[in-house]
């Protein structure tokens, strides 16, 4: 039996679903005057309002944020993505670069890029860089103290998508060179 490894895009797929910013319908709802829009996720159970926001909130989808990284790694590194999502609104991804490692006693040290994002405003778009230490063959890993660099945090501001992705990709390149 052949066990074909999932592509990075396939590993990220649970985070990719339609997401829209729509004007709040005028159906008797009362909101603060600045909350004029909803962020609506398309789920298997139908539409789900995950946030109310102002017209100035710049919705950036998980796919827009993560696919440039997946494309960057597609042919250059072996990367494992560990993804977590909560309520179609909070998202955490660890990109673990498996072909760049450093022996550490009996364990292995792998560069890790962590990406956090949310559609409900609870988690800022954030990248942090560090290392994962694989401590046993079953895949248990732990963060390694002292190997965390400064985080990148950006707001969901209209027009910020390209700047956020450019900043992230440049920082990833520097991190990988130094790793």
Secondary structure, DSSP 4 states (H G I P E B T S, - for coil): ---PPPPHHHHHGGG---EEEEEPP-SS----TT--EEEEEEETTEEEEEEEE-TTB----HHHHHHHHHHHHTTT--EEEEEEEETTTEEEEEEEEEEEEEEETTEEEEEEEEEEEESSSSS-EEEEEEEEEE-STT--EEE-TT-----EEE--BTT-HHHHHHHHHHHHHHHHHH-
